[in-house]
Amino acid sequence: MAALYEGYTLCGLVPAQYLSHSGIQGIEAERDSDHVVVTDSTRSVTLYKVSDQKPLSSWTVKQGQTLTCSAVYNSQSKEYVAVSDSKVIRIWKEEDILLDKAFKATVSSDVWRVHCVRGGDPVVLFQRGAVRLLDSLLSAPQQPIEEVLAQEEAIRWSTNIVAESQQFVIFTTEQKGDHFLYLQRLNPNTLQRYRLEREESGLSPISVSASYRDKHIHLLYLYPNGHVYQSAVSVRGLVAGEGVPALPLPRSLLLALPVGEGLLDAASALVLDEAHVAVVGVPHPSAGAGKDFLCIWNTNFQTLQAGKEMAGKIYGQLWMYSNKLFIPHGKILSVIPYECPKSSLASALGKLRQAKTEESKAPASVPSWNSILHGEKAQPSRTVETRKTRTNRKTQSAPSLTTDQVLELIETAPVEEVQKEVEGLLSRSDIQELQPSVGQLASTLVSRSLADPAFYTPSTLAQLVRTQSLCHSVCPDLVFLALERKDYFLCQLCLQFFPDIPEVVTCACLKAFISMPDVDAEKVSLGPDCVSFMETIMAGEHGQGGLQNGFSPTSLNEDHSDALSGGGTVIKTRAEDKEKTSTPPEQICPVGLHKAVLLNEVLQTAYTDTYLLPHLKDLSSQNVVLFLRYLQFLYLKYSQDAVPQMHGLRSPSLTQVMDWVCLVLDAHFTVLVMTPEAKGLLLNLHSFVKSQVRLVSELGKIEGSLQELNKMKVKKEVGEYSIEVIELF
């Protein structure tokens, strides 16, 4: 059966007023399956790496200008193309910072969309139906553009498809309640117009999508009454010329989706393959009248294959790239991976079983070092027997419990017996085979621990977390249980190994760590590499090396513009420091060693600003000041010591430290301004941020200089004596 997997957030949204629109104008594929370009409905274009859930670059037009076309990526020239204010075509590369300094061309007619598919050239579709290749249009931007559409006819949807090595621009229009489909082929230019059949009560399609297979372009359109129709158009035999009458476009009913009460207003249907359709904004058949669902339907057997409830308002927008669905809902843009196996009756009914053979159950032989290093075949001998296999051989005679038996044991047995059996199960079984059961084991342990205050197995829970087969969504109460039992070592492990820690949990950990007395923190056993880093950074035995990271702690109240005006960092010697300034007193860490280690784990946890800021406001002013003083301590150490550059130690980066400074200031700035003891701290933090901005600016100049040097052609023949002048700016 088709399946929808656990999704994740790509970015936050800024919905339009009254939440009528998601704020996203379009999402387009970029260089590969892991990069997409997101265009908002006003001024910004952002490049995201999907797997990392983070933006790589962002570009914005000036205030007063508006992007009227979603940006596309030209894989051949490695350039981005967008349209602002309907007539200004903008082209830029990833390294360009400002859109105003990139290429611009103003055309003579309003543009509807720019389309570009992998393997094809960018195509410009004008609002009056004319189509131009981007290159030919830019050769004469002010060339006259003909009107293809009738006077009261307007484009409603468009796309671009490459079929049989030819490009097709497809768009639908509406004129006085009638709907038409245009199929424009490029090279040679041929245009065919089709008339869509009228739906009952004069309903208009609210969603259209297109796909190519079997030498036909297949159109899928969804109506407000839940009817999903499909039409097929041959890519051959298109008629060229003006005045060609609109041909009737036959259609077939694929699905009659339930709509509940009333009609659909924000829904979308998207073709996934020849037998599966993704639908969003349509009620789930067995979940009542709610329309906040994403579903996959099998069109061959009229069955619902997978469904997922989406929190927040559904805007009727849906995109699909590389087996991932991109859906805006509420205030976030989610990425939902999906799978559509080959359609069959057994899979549609959920009766398809995977064949299991005895060979698949047999344990894999343990390879020897010779086979790994020299490619020799592993020989079944006692020399390849590892400690794990020896342990298994010794315990074969003893009865061992299955996973289900251990789960039943957890609910009633005492702590010692539970720890023994769970740890025994983990040592007996291969982690890959046990992976589906790790979540059940952890959830059962946590449930009993929450219900029974006398029951708690810290070492067993820590061992389960270390398998890296757990995540927060599988066992959401684990971190809160650890905080309740003050098991801060388990909290540290969860922050390290869980990739999906919610922002509310991160802030709960921060609040617990910062409020904990240093005396209690020193009793906690923590990871040795994290403790080693803080021991090193707090030792204070490192020489003063002058300016590093663009900041000198010796002069918080001075302006260092002169020191950095030469396009780089000035390194001072010890003698110069002694002559000009006195060595600043060694910074003292405002928190204890172990508390600092725990705070470092919070600094390294992934987060989204939009969701983190509201929870940061729950911190008291006293905790905020203490946390900022610790961040200040870290920044000063990073500025004057080489400790953070040591490899092999788990530690936050300078960027993470500065990001958290900005986050805390954003969440508590009003309170900090009114707090007398925070005045000096705010002045110091201001100098930190100012120095970082200056450093980035100077690095940008250096980067520009190096790029200009790289572009210069080296002369092959140089005489014995020559003078060469290099002008960078």
C-alpha positions in Angstrom: 0.0 0.0 0.0 1.0 3.6 -0.4 2.3 5.2 2.7 2.9 8.6 4.2 5.8 8.8 6.5 6.7 11.0 9.5 7.1 14.6 8.2 9.2 17.5 9.3 9.1 21.3 9.1 11.1 23.0 6.3 10.3 26.5 7.4 7.8 28.8 9.1 5.1 30.7 7.2 3.8 34.3 7.5 0.2 33.8 6.3 -1.6 36.7 4.7 -4.2 38.7 6.6 -7.1 36.6 7.9 -5.1 33.5 7.1 -6.6 33.3 3.6 -3.3 32.5 1.9 -0.3 30.6 3.1 2.2 33.3 2.0 3.9 30.9 -0.4 3.7 31.7 -4.1 5.6 28.6 -5.4 8.1 25.9 -4.7 10.4 24.7 -7.5 13.0 22.0 -7.7 16.6 23.1 -7.7 20.0 21.4 -8.6 19.1 18.0 -7.2 16.4 16.1 -5.2 17.5 17.7 -1.9 17.3 21.4 -2.8 14.2 23.5 -3.5 13.5 27.2 -4.1 10.6 28.7 -2.1 9.1 32.0 -3.3 6.8 33.9 -0.9 3.9 36.0 -2.0 5.6 39.3 -1.6 9.4 39.9 -1.8 11.6 37.0 -1.0 13.2 33.9 -2.7 14.9 31.3 -0.4 17.0 28.3 -1.3 16.6 25.4 1.1 18.4 22.1 1.6 15.5 19.8 2.5 17.4 17.1 4.4 19.0 19.7 6.7 15.8 21.8 7.1 17.7 25.0 6.7 18.0 27.9 4.3 21.2 28.2 2.3 20.6 31.6 0.6 17.9 34.2 0.4 17.2 37.1 -1.9 14.8 40.0 -1.5 13.6 42.8 -3.7 13.4 46.3 -2.4 10.5 47.7 -0.4 7.7 48.7 -2.7 8.5 46.0 -5.3 6.7 42.7 -5.4 7.6 39.3 -6.9 4.7 38.4 -9.2 6.1 35.1 -10.4 7.7 32.3 -8.4 11.4 31.9 -9.0 12.7 28.9 -11.1 16.2 27.4 -11.4 17.9 27.0 -14.8 20.0 23.9 -14.3 21.9 24.5 -17.6 23.1 28.0 -16.7 22.9 27.5 -12.9 20.8 30.7 -12.6 17.6 31.8 -11.0 14.8 33.6 -12.9 11.9 35.5 -11.4 9.6 38.4 -12.3 8.8 41.4 -10.2 6.0 43.9 -10.8 4.7 41.7 -13.7 7.2 43.1 -16.2 10.8 43.1 -14.8 12.6 39.8 -15.4 15.4 39.2 -12.9 18.3 36.7 -13.4 20.9 36.0 -10.7 23.3 33.3 -9.5 23.7 31.8 -6.0 26.7 33.9 -5.1 24.8 37.1 -5.9 23.8 38.9 -2.7 21.6 41.8 -3.8 18.9 41.3 -6.5 19.1 45.0 -7.5 22.7 44.5 -8.7 21.8 41.4 -10.7 20.6 41.3 -14.3 17.2 43.0 -15.0 15.2 43.4 -18.2 11.8 45.1 -18.6 9.4 43.5 -21.2 6.5 45.2 -23.0 3.7 43.0 -21.7 2.7 41.5 -18.3 4.1 38.1 -17.5 2.0 35.3 -16.0 4.7 32.8 -15.1 8.3 31.7 -16.0 8.6 27.9 -16.3 11.7 25.8 -16.4 12.0 22.0 -16.2 15.2 20.0 -15.9 16.6 19.5 -19.4 14.6 22.3 -20.9 15.1 26.1 -21.5 13.3 28.7 -19.4 9.9 29.7 -21.0 8.0 32.9 -20.4 4.2 32.7 -20.5 2.5 36.1 -20.8 -0.8 37.0 -19.3 -2.4 37.2 -22.7 -1.4 33.7 -23.7 1.8 34.4 -25.7 4.8 32.2 -25.1 8.5 33.0 -25.6 11.8 31.3 -24.9 13.7 33.3 -22.3 16.8 33.7 -24.5 14.9 35.0 -27.5 12.9 37.4 -25.3 16.0 38.8 -23.7 17.6 39.5 -27.1 14.9 42.1 -27.6 13.0 42.7 -24.3 10.7 45.4 -25.8 9.6 43.3 -28.7 5.8 43.4 -29.3 3.9 40.5 -27.7 0.8 39.2 -29.4 -2.6 38.5 -27.6 -3.6 34.9 -27.9 -6.6 35.0 -25.5 -10.0 36.6 -26.1 -10.8 39.9 -24.4 -12.5 38.5 -21.3 -10.4 35.3 -21.1 -7.8 34.9 -18.2 -5.2 32.3 -17.3 -6.0 30.3 -14.2 -3.2 27.6 -14.1 -0.1 26.7 -16.1 2.9 24.3 -16.2 5.7 23.2 -18.4 6.4 19.6 -19.5 9.2 17.9 -21.6 7.8 15.0 -23.6 9.6 13.1 -26.4 12.5 15.7 -26.3 10.0 18.5 -26.9 8.8 21.3 -24.6 5.1 21.9 -24.0 3.6 24.9 -22.2 0.1 23.9 -20.8 -2.3 26.4 -19.3 -6.0 26.6 -18.5 -8.2 29.7 -18.9 -11.7 30.9 -18.0 -14.1 33.0 -20.0 -17.6 33.7 -18.8 -17.9 30.4 -17.0 -16.3 28.3 -19.8 -12.9 26.7 -19.2 -10.3 26.0 -21.9 -7.0 24.1 -22.1 -4.1 25.4 -24.3 -1.3 23.1 -25.4 1.6 25.1 -26.8 4.5 23.1 -28.4 7.9 24.8 -29.0 10.1 24.1 -31.9 8.0 23.8 -34.0 5.5 26.2 -32.6 2.0 24.7 -32.6 -1.0 25.5 -30.5 -4.1 23.6 -29.8 -7.1 24.8 -27.8 -9.5 22.5 -26.0 -12.8 23.1 -24.3 -13.4 21.5 -20.9 -16.8 19.9 -20.2 -19.0 22.0 -18.0 -19.5 20.7 -14.4 -22.9 20.8 -12.7 -24.0 24.1 -11.4 -21.3 25.8 -13.4 -18.5 24.9 -10.9 -14.9 25.8 -11.8 -11.9 23.5 -11.2 -10.1 24.5 -8.1 -7.0 22.4 -8.8 -5.3 21.2 -12.0 -2.1 19.1 -12.4 -0.5 17.4 -15.4 1.8 14.5 -16.0 3.3 12.7 -19.1 3.2 8.9 -19.7 2.4 6.6 -22.6 2.9 9.4 -25.2 0.0 11.3 -23.7 -0.2 14.3 -21.5 -2.7 13.4 -18.7 -4.6 16.3 -17.0 -6.1 15.9 -13.6 -8.6 18.4 -12.3 -10.5 18.6 -9.0 -13.9 20.3 -8.6 -15.4 21.8 -5.4 -18.0 18.9 -5.3 -15.1 16.4 -4.9 -15.2 15.0 -8.4 -11.7 14.3 -9.8 -11.6 13.9 -13.6 -8.8 12.9 -15.9 -8.2 13.8 -19.6 -5.6 12.5 -22.0 -4.1 14.6 -24.8 -1.8 13.1 -27.5 1.4 15.1 -28.0 1.2 14.4 -31.7 -0.9 15.9 -34.3 -1.3 19.4 -32.8 -2.8 21.9 -35.2 -1.0 25.1 -35.9 -2.4 28.5 -36.8 -4.8 31.2 -35.6 -8.5 30.8 -35.5 -8.5 27.1 -34.9 -11.7 26.1 -33.2 -11.6 24.7 -29.6 -11.9 20.9 -29.7 -13.9 19.1 -27.0 -11.8 17.5 -24.4 -13.2 14.1 -23.2 -12.9 13.3 -19.6 -13.3 10.3 -17.3 -14.3 10.4 -13.6 -11.4 9.0 -11.5 -12.7 9.7 -8.0 -15.8 11.0 -6.3 -14.3 12.2 -3.0 -16.4 12.9 0.1 -16.9 16.6 0.7 -19.1 16.6 3.8 -21.3 19.6 4.2 -21.0 22.3 1.5 -18.3 22.5 -1.2 -14.5 22.4 -1.2 -12.9 25.8 -1.2 -9.2 25.2 -0.5 -8.2 21.7 -1.8 -5.7 20.3 -4.3 -5.2 17.0 -6.1 -1.8 15.9 -7.5 -0.8 13.0 -9.7 1.9 10.8 -8.0 2.0 7.9 -10.6 -0.4 6.2 -13.0 -2.4 4.7 -10.1 -2.1 7.1 -7.1 -3.3 10.6 -6.4 -2.4 12.9 -3.4 -5.3 15.0 -2.2 -5.2 17.7 0.5 -8.1 19.7 2.0 -10.7 16.9 1.5 -12.4 15.3 4.5 -11.2 11.9 5.5 -14.0 9.3 4.9 -13.8 7.9 8.4 -12.7 11.0 10.4 -15.8 13.2 10.2 -16.2 16.5 8.4 -12.7 17.9 9.0 -10.9 19.0 5.9 -7.4 19.2 7.4 -6.1 15.9 5.9 -3.5 14.8 3.4 -4.5 11.5 1.7 -3.3 9.2 -1.0 -6.0 7.5 -3.1 -5.6 4.5 -5.4 -7.5 5.4 -8.6 -7.5 1.9 -10.0 -9.4 0.4 -7.0 -11.0 3.6 -5.6 -9.4 3.0 -2.2 -7.9 5.3 0.4 -4.3 4.1 0.9 -2.9 6.6 3.4 -4.0 9.6 5.4 -2.4 12.1 7.7 -4.1 14.9 9.7 -2.4 18.3 9.2 -2.5 20.7 12.1 -3.7 24.2 11.3 -5.5 25.7 8.3 -5.1 24.0 4.9 -4.6 26.5 2.1 -5.2 24.1 -0.8 -1.5 24.1 -2.0 0.5 21.0 -2.6 3.8 20.3 -4.4 5.7 17.1 -5.1 9.4 16.5 -5.8 11.5 13.4 -5.3 9.0 11.3 -3.4 8.3 14.2 -1.0 5.1 16.2 -0.6 5.4 19.9 0.3 2.3 21.2 2.1 1.8 24.5 3.9 -0.6 24.3 6.8 -1.1 26.6 9.8 2.1 28.5 10.2 4.6 26.0 8.8 5.6 24.4 5.5 5.9 20.6 6.1 7.7 18.0 4.0 6.0 14.6 4.0 7.9 11.7 2.5 5.7 9.1 0.7 5.9 5.8 -1.0 3.7 4.4 -3.8 4.5 0.7 -4.6 3.2 -0.9 -7.8 -0.6 -1.0 -7.7 -2.2 -4.4 -7.2 -5.5 -5.6 -5.7 -3.6 -7.2 -2.8 -1.7 -4.0 -2.0 -4.9 -1.9 -2.4 -6.7 -4.1 0.1 -3.7 -4.2 2.5 -3.3 -7.9 2.1 0.1 -8.0 0.4 2.6 -9.8 2.5 6.4 -9.8 2.1 7.8 -13.2 1.4 10.1 -14.5 4.1 12.5 -17.3 3.5 14.5 -19.3 5.9 17.7 -17.9 4.4 16.7 -14.4 5.4 16.4 -15.5 9.0 19.9 -17.0 9.2 22.5 -14.8 10.9 25.1 -13.2 8.7 28.6 -14.6 9.0 31.1 -12.5 10.8 33.8 -11.3 8.3 37.5 -11.5 9.3 40.0 -8.7 9.1 41.5 -10.4 6.0 38.2 -10.2 4.2 37.9 -6.5 5.1 41.4 -5.5 4.3 42.3 -7.8 1.4 39.0 -8.9 0.0 39.4 -12.6 1.0 36.4 -14.8 1.5 35.4 -15.2 5.1 36.1 -18.8 6.3 33.8 -20.3 8.9 36.2 -20.9 11.7 36.6 -20.2 15.3 39.0 -17.4 14.7 36.2 -15.1 13.5 34.1 -15.7 16.6 33.7 -12.4 18.4 32.9 -11.6 22.0 29.3 -11.1 21.2 29.0 -14.5 19.5 30.8 -16.2 22.3 28.3 -14.6 24.8 25.4 -15.8 22.7 26.9 -19.3 22.5 27.3 -19.5 26.3 23.7 -18.3 26.9 22.1 -20.6 24.3 21.3 -23.2 26.9 19.7 -20.6 29.2 16.1 -19.6 28.3 15.8 -16.1 26.8 12.7 -14.0 26.7 11.2 -12.6 23.5 10.5 -8.9 23.0 6.8 -9.4 23.7 7.6 -11.3 26.9 10.0 -8.5 28.0 7.3 -5.9 27.3 4.8 -7.8 29.5 7.5 -8.2 32.2 8.1 -4.4 32.3 4.5 -3.8 33.4 4.7 -5.8 36.6 8.3 -6.9 37.5 10.6 -5.1 40.0 13.2 -2.7 38.8 16.2 -5.1 39.0 14.5 -7.8 37.0 13.4 -5.3 34.3 16.9 -3.9 34.0 18.4 -7.3 33.7 16.0 -8.6 31.0 16.0 -5.4 28.9 19.7 -5.1 28.9 20.0 -8.8 28.2 17.7 -8.5 25.2 19.8 -5.6 23.9 23.0 -7.6 24.2 21.5 -10.8 22.7 19.9 -9.3 19.6 21.1 -7.4 16.7 20.2 -3.7 17.0 19.0 -3.6 13.4 16.6 -6.5 14.1 15.5 -4.9 17.4 15.1 -1.4 16.1 11.2 -1.5 15.7 10.9 -2.7 19.3 13.2 -0.1 20.9 10.4 2.5 20.8 8.0 0.0 22.4 10.4 -0.8 25.2 11.2 2.9 25.9 7.5 3.9 25.8 6.5 1.0 28.2 9.3 1.9 30.6 8.3 5.6 30.6 4.6 4.8 31.0 5.2 2.7 34.1 7.7 5.2 35.5 5.2 8.0 35.2 2.4 5.9 36.8 4.7 4.4 39.6 7.0 6.9 41.4 8.9 4.0 42.9 9.8 2.6 39.5 12.7 4.1 37.4 15.4 2.5 35.3 17.9 5.2 34.4 20.7 3.0 33.0 18.2 1.0 30.8 16.7 4.2 29.4 20.2 5.6 28.7 21.1 2.3 26.9 18.0 2.5 24.7 18.8 6.2 23.8 22.3 5.2 22.9 21.0 2.7 20.3 20.1 5.7 18.2 16.9 4.0 17.3 14.8 6.4 19.3 13.5 9.9 18.7 11.3 12.3 20.5 8.2 11.6 18.4 8.5 7.9 19.2 8.7 8.4 22.9 7.6 12.0 23.6 7.4 11.7 27.4 11.0 10.5 27.9 12.7 13.9 28.3 9.9 15.2 30.6 10.3 12.1 32.7 14.1 12.7 32.9 13.5 16.3 34.0 10.9 15.1 36.6 13.4 12.6 38.1 16.3 15.1 37.7 18.2 12.6 35.6 20.2 15.2 33.8 22.6 12.7 32.2 19.6 11.2 30.4 18.6 14.7 29.4 22.0 15.2 27.9 21.8 12.0 25.9 18.4 12.9 24.5 19.6 16.3 23.5 22.6 14.7 21.7 20.8 11.8 20.0 17.3 13.0 19.3 17.1 14.8 16.0 13.5 16.1 16.5 13.5 17.8 20.0 10.6 20.3 20.0 11.4 23.9 21.0 9.1 23.6 24.1 11.2 20.7 25.3 14.5 22.5 24.6 13.3 25.5 26.7 12.1 23.2 29.5 15.6 21.7 29.6 17.2 25.2 29.5 15.0 26.3 32.4 15.8 23.3 34.5 19.5 23.5 33.8 19.9 27.2 34.5 17.7 27.0 37.7 19.6 24.1 39.1 22.1 24.9 41.9 25.7 24.4 41.0 26.1 22.1 44.0 23.5 19.7 42.6 24.9 19.9 39.1 28.4 18.8 40.2 26.9 15.5 41.4 25.7 14.6 37.9 27.8 12.2 35.8 28.1 13.6 32.3 29.9 12.8 29.0 33.6 12.9 29.4 34.3 14.7 26.1 31.9 17.5 27.0 33.4 17.9 30.5 36.9 17.9 29.0 36.0 20.8 26.7 34.7 22.9 29.6 37.6 22.0 31.8 40.0 23.2 29.1 38.1 26.4 28.4 37.8 27.3 32.1 41.5 26.5 32.9 42.6 30.0 31.7 46.1 28.9 30.8 46.1 30.0 27.2 48.1 33.0 25.9 46.6 36.1 24.6 46.8 36.0 20.8 45.3 39.4 19.9 42.3 39.7 17.8 40.4 36.5 16.8 36.9 36.2 15.4 37.0 40.0 14.7 36.8 40.9 18.4 39.2 42.1 21.1 38.0 41.7 24.7 40.5 44.3 25.9 38.5 47.2 24.5 34.8 46.7 24.9 34.1 50.4 24.7 36.3 51.3 21.8 35.7 51.4 18.1 38.0 49.0 16.2 37.2 50.2 12.7 40.8 51.3 12.2 42.2 48.0 13.2 40.2 46.2 10.6 40.3 48.8 7.8 43.0 47.0 5.9 40.6 44.2 4.8 41.6 41.6 7.4 42.3 40.9 11.0 45.2 42.6 12.8 47.3 40.3 15.0 49.0 41.9 17.9 52.1 40.6 19.6 52.6 40.3 23.3 55.0 43.3 23.3 52.5 45.5 21.5 49.7 44.5 23.9 51.9 45.3 27.0 52.8 48.7 25.5 49.3 49.8 24.5 46.9 48.1 26.8 47.0 46.1 29.9 46.0 42.4 29.8 42.3 42.1 30.8 41.4 40.1 33.9 40.7 36.5 33.2 37.0 35.9 32.6 35.3 33.8 35.3 32.6 31.4 34.3 29.3 32.5 36.0 28.1 28.9 36.3 29.7 25.7 37.5 31.5 23.2 35.3 28.7 20.6 35.0 25.9 23.2 34.6 28.0 24.8 31.7 28.2 21.3 30.1 24.4 20.9 30.2 23.9 24.5 28.8 26.2 23.6 25.9 23.9 20.8 25.0 21.0 23.2 24.7 23.1 25.5 22.5 23.7 22.7 20.1 20.1 21.6 19.8 18.3 22.3 16.5 15.4 24.8 16.6 13.2 27.1 14.6 13.2 30.8 15.7 9.4 31.2 15.3 8.6 28.3 17.7 11.5 28.9 20.2 10.9 32.6 21.0 7.5 32.2 22.7 8.9 29.5 25.1 12.0 31.5 25.8 9.8 34.2 27.3 8.9 31.8 30.2 12.4 32.3 31.7 12.7 34.6 34.7 14.8 37.8 34.4 17.3 36.4 36.9 17.8 33.3 34.7 18.0 35.4 31.6 20.8 37.6 32.9 22.7 34.5 34.2 22.3 32.8 30.8 23.5 35.9 28.9 26.5 36.2 31.2 27.4 32.6 30.4 27.0 33.3 26.6 29.2 36.4 27.1 31.8 34.2 28.9 31.8 31.7 26.0 32.2 34.5 23.4 35.1 36.1 25.2 36.8 32.7 25.4 36.2 32.0 21.8 37.6 35.4 20.9 40.9 35.1 22.8 41.6 31.3 23.1 42.3 28.5 20.6 40.3 26.0 22.7 37.1 25.9 20.5 39.2 24.9 17.5 40.3 21.6 19.2 38.9 18.6 17.4 37.2 15.7 19.1 35.5 17.7 21.8 31.7 18.2 21.7 31.2 22.0 21.9 28.9 24.7 20.6 30.2 26.8 17.7 30.6 30.6 17.8 27.7 31.0 15.4 25.4 29.0 17.8 26.5 31.2 20.7 25.8 34.4 18.8 22.4 33.1 17.6 21.3 32.3 21.1 22.4 35.8 22.3 20.1 37.3 19.6 17.3 34.9 20.5 17.4 35.7 24.2 17.6 39.5 23.6 14.7 39.3 21.2 12.6 37.4 23.8 13.5 39.6 26.8 14.7 42.9 25.5 12.1 45.0 27.3 12.7 43.3 30.6 16.5 43.6 30.3 16.3 47.3 29.5 14.4 47.8 32.8 16.8 45.7 34.8 19.7 47.8 36.2 22.2 45.0 36.6 21.8 44.2 32.9 22.9 47.6 31.6 26.6 46.8 31.4 25.8 43.3 30.0 23.7 44.8 27.2 26.5 47.2 26.3 29.0 44.3 26.1 26.7 42.2 24.0 26.2 45.1 21.6 29.9 45.3 21.1 30.0 41.5 20.4 27.4 41.8 17.7 29.0 44.9 16.2 32.4 43.2 16.0 30.8 40.1 14.2 29.1 42.3 11.7 32.4 44.2 11.0 34.2 40.9 10.7 31.7 39.5 8.2 31.9 42.7 6.2 35.6 42.6 6.0 35.6 38.9 5.1 33.2 39.8 2.3 35.7 42.3 0.9 38.5 39.7 1.1 36.2 37.2 -0.7 35.6 39.7 -3.4 39.3 40.4 -3.8 40.1 36.7 -4.1 37.4 36.2 -6.6 38.7 39.0 -8.8 42.2 37.5 -8.6 40.9 34.1 -9.5 39.2 35.6 -12.6 42.4 37.2 -13.9 44.1 35.4 -16.7 47.7 34.6 -15.9 50.2 35.5 -18.6 52.1 32.6 -19.9 55.1 34.6 -21.1 56.6 37.0 -18.6 60.0 38.7 -19.3 62.9 38.8 -16.9 61.7 42.2 -15.7 58.1 43.3 -15.6 55.8 45.5 -13.5 52.2 44.4 -13.2 49.5 46.5 -11.6 46.5 44.6 -10.1 43.4 46.8 -9.6 40.7 45.1 -7.5 38.1 47.8 -7.2 
